[in-house]
Amino acid sequence: MNAAHFHLVINHFPAILTIAAILAGGWSWFHNSTDGKKISLGMIAAGGVFALASYFSGEPASEFLESTAIVNDMYIEEHEDAAGYAVVLSSLAGLLAVVT
């Protein structure tokens, strides 16, 4: 498994965990389940951790792609800019979930 493959595998976890947390939170709120609310907060916190892992695995992945000349550098820079915003939001959400 190379750096690009690892990055592609790990970067789906924050999005999937966020969607699952929203669904679990909605179910918990509807059924007034304290345990369900804790689980959804745990999923948000885990999503924040995976967002950090995805962000920091991005640089080795971009170096691999630049060495193979598969992707234009312009697209990688745009992707890195968007990833910066996403990791901040996901990390803050995870931190708030832990505090809650």
C-alpha contacts under 8 A as a table, 3 or more apart, distances in Angstrom:
res1	aa1	res2	aa2	distance
1	M	5	H	6.03
1	M	6	F	6.54
2	N	5	H	5.37
2	N	6	F	6.31
2	N	61	A	7.90
3	A	6	F	5.15
3	A	7	H	6.15
3	A	57	S	7.17
3	A	60	P	5.71
3	A	61	A	4.65
3	A	64	F	6.71
4	A	7	H	5.11
4	A	8	L	6.20
4	A	58	G	7.70
4	A	60	P	7.30
4	A	61	A	4.09
4	A	62	S	7.15
4	A	64	F	6.59
4	A	65	L	7.14
5	H	8	L	5.11
5	H	9	V	6.24
5	H	61	A	7.72
6	F	9	V	5.16
6	F	10	I	6.15
6	F	57	S	7.58
6	F	61	A	7.97
7	H	10	I	5.30
7	H	11	N	5.88
7	H	54	S	6.02
7	H	57	S	5.61
7	H	58	G	6.12
7	H	61	A	6.40
8	L	11	N	5.53
8	L	12	H	7.11
9	V	12	H	6.27
9	V	13	F	7.93
10	I	13	F	5.81
10	I	50	F	7.00
10	I	53	A	7.44
10	I	54	S	5.77
11	N	14	P	6.53
11	N	15	A	7.81
11	N	50	F	7.27
11	N	51	A	6.87
11	N	54	S	4.99
11	N	55	Y	7.98
12	H	15	A	5.62
12	H	16	I	6.23
13	F	16	I	5.18
13	F	17	L	5.85
13	F	47	G	6.56
13	F	50	F	6.31
13	F	51	A	7.73
14	P	17	L	5.19
14	P	18	T	6.02
14	P	46	A	7.66
14	P	47	G	4.20
14	P	48	G	6.69
14	P	50	F	5.74
14	P	51	A	5.58
14	P	90	S	7.72
15	A	18	T	5.13
15	A	19	I	6.31
15	A	47	G	7.37
16	I	19	I	5.25
16	I	20	A	6.14
17	L	20	A	4.99
17	L	21	A	5.88
17	L	43	M	5.72
17	L	44	I	6.59
17	L	46	A	7.47
17	L	47	G	5.57
18	T	21	A	5.00
18	T	22	I	6.19
18	T	43	M	7.02
18	T	44	I	5.97
18	T	47	G	6.47
19	I	22	I	5.18
19	I	23	L	6.32
20	A	23	L	5.11
20	A	24	A	5.99
20	A	40	S	7.62
20	A	43	M	7.52
21	A	24	A	5.00
21	A	25	G	5.76
21	A	39	I	7.79
21	A	40	S	4.47
21	A	41	L	7.01
21	A	43	M	5.59
21	A	44	I	6.18
22	I	25	G	5.04
22	I	26	G	6.04
22	I	40	S	7.13
23	L	26	G	5.15
23	L	27	W	6.17
24	A	27	W	5.07
24	A	28	S	5.98
24	A	36	G	6.45
24	A	37	K	7.30
24	A	39	I	7.56
24	A	40	S	5.55
25	G	28	S	4.96
25	G	29	W	5.98
25	G	36	G	6.70
25	G	37	K	5.59
25	G	40	S	5.39
25	G	41	L	7.96
26	G	29	W	5.10
26	G	30	F	6.10
27	W	30	F	5.14
27	W	31	H	6.10
27	W	36	G	7.60
28	S	31	H	5.15
28	S	32	N	5.37
28	S	33	S	4.73
28	S	34	T	7.02
28	S	35	D	7.82
28	S	36	G	4.93
28	S	37	K	5.56
29	W	32	N	4.83
29	W	33	S	6.59
29	W	37	K	7.32
30	F	33	S	7.97
33	S	36	G	5.21
33	S	37	K	6.38
34	T	37	K	5.12
34	T	38	K	6.34
35	D	38	K	5.07
35	D	39	I	6.21
36	G	39	I	5.00
36	G	40	S	6.18
37	K	40	S	5.13
37	K	41	L	6.20
38	K	41	L	5.09
38	K	42	G	6.10
39	I	42	G	4.94
39	I	43	M	6.22
40	S	43	M	5.01
40	S	44	I	6.36
41	L	44	I	5.07
41	L	45	A	6.25
41	L	94	G	7.92
41	L	97	A	5.14
41	L	98	V	7.23
41	L	100	T	7.91
42	G	45	A	5.02
42	G	46	A	6.09
42	G	97	A	7.01
42	G	98	V	7.41
43	M	46	A	5.00
43	M	47	G	6.04
44	I	47	G	4.94
44	I	48	G	6.35
44	I	93	A	6.73
44	I	94	G	5.28
44	I	97	A	6.41
45	A	48	G	5.12
45	A	49	V	6.51
45	A	91	S	7.86
45	A	93	A	7.12
45	A	94	G	3.77
45	A	95	L	6.55
45	A	97	A	5.76
45	A	98	V	6.23
46	A	49	V	5.06
46	A	50	F	6.21
46	A	94	G	6.95
47	G	50	F	5.08
47	G	51	A	5.99
47	G	90	S	6.86
47	G	94	G	6.76
48	G	51	A	4.96
48	G	52	L	6.38
48	G	87	V	7.48
48	G	90	S	4.83
48	G	91	S	4.47
48	G	92	L	7.51
48	G	93	A	6.85
48	G	94	G	4.67
48	G	95	L	7.58
49	V	52	L	5.24
49	V	53	A	6.38
49	V	91	S	7.03
49	V	94	G	7.38
50	F	53	A	4.90
50	F	54	S	5.97
51	A	54	S	5.01
51	A	55	Y	6.03
51	A	86	A	7.80
51	A	87	V	5.55
51	A	90	S	6.39
51	A	91	S	7.03
52	L	55	Y	5.04
52	L	56	F	6.19
52	L	87	V	6.19
52	L	91	S	7.15
53	A	56	F	5.31
53	A	57	S	6.08
54	S	57	S	5.15
54	S	58	G	6.28
55	Y	58	G	5.27
55	Y	59	E	7.81
55	Y	83	A	6.69
55	Y	84	G	7.64
55	Y	87	V	6.67
56	F	59	E	6.41
57	S	60	P	5.85
57	S	61	A	6.44
58	G	61	A	5.01
58	G	62	S	6.08
58	G	80	E	7.88
59	E	62	S	5.09
59	E	63	E	6.23
60	P	63	E	5.08
60	P	64	F	6.23
61	A	64	F	5.09
61	A	65	L	6.27
62	S	65	L	5.02
62	S	66	E	5.97
62	S	76	I	6.89
63	E	66	E	5.09
63	E	67	S	6.14
64	F	67	S	5.22
64	F	68	T	6.48
65	L	68	T	5.17
65	L	69	A	6.07
65	L	70	I	5.87
65	L	71	V	6.33
66	E	69	A	5.02
66	E	70	I	6.90
66	E	71	V	6.76
66	E	72	N	7.74
66	E	73	D	7.15
69	A	72	N	7.17
71	V	75	Y	7.13
71	V	76	I	7.40
72	N	75	Y	5.67
72	N	76	I	6.83
73	D	76	I	5.07
73	D	77	E	6.26
74	M	77	E	5.25
74	M	78	E	6.43
75	Y	78	E	5.15
75	Y	79	H	6.12
76	I	79	H	4.98
76	I	80	E	6.11
77	E	80	E	5.04
77	E	81	D	6.25
78	E	81	D	5.15
78	E	82	A	6.36
79	H	82	A	5.23
79	H	83	A	6.06
80	E	83	A	4.93
80	E	84	G	6.21
81	D	84	G	5.24
81	D	85	Y	6.90
82	A	85	Y	5.42
82	A	86	A	6.32
83	A	86	A	4.94
83	A	87	V	5.97
84	G	87	V	5.40
84	G	88	V	6.36
85	Y	88	V	5.31
85	Y	89	L	6.33
86	A	89	L	5.26
86	A	90	S	5.99
87	V	90	S	5.09
87	V	91	S	5.79
88	V	91	S	5.21
88	V	92	L	6.05
89	L	92	L	5.18
89	L	93	A	6.09
90	S	93	A	5.07
90	S	94	G	6.06
91	S	94	G	4.98
91	S	95	L	6.03
92	L	95	L	5.00
92	L	96	L	6.07
93	A	96	L	5.12
93	A	97	A	6.10
94	G	97	A	4.99
94	G	98	V	6.26
95	L	98	V	5.13
95	L	99	V	6.23
96	L	99	V	5.01
96	L	100	T	5.98
97	A	100	T	5.04
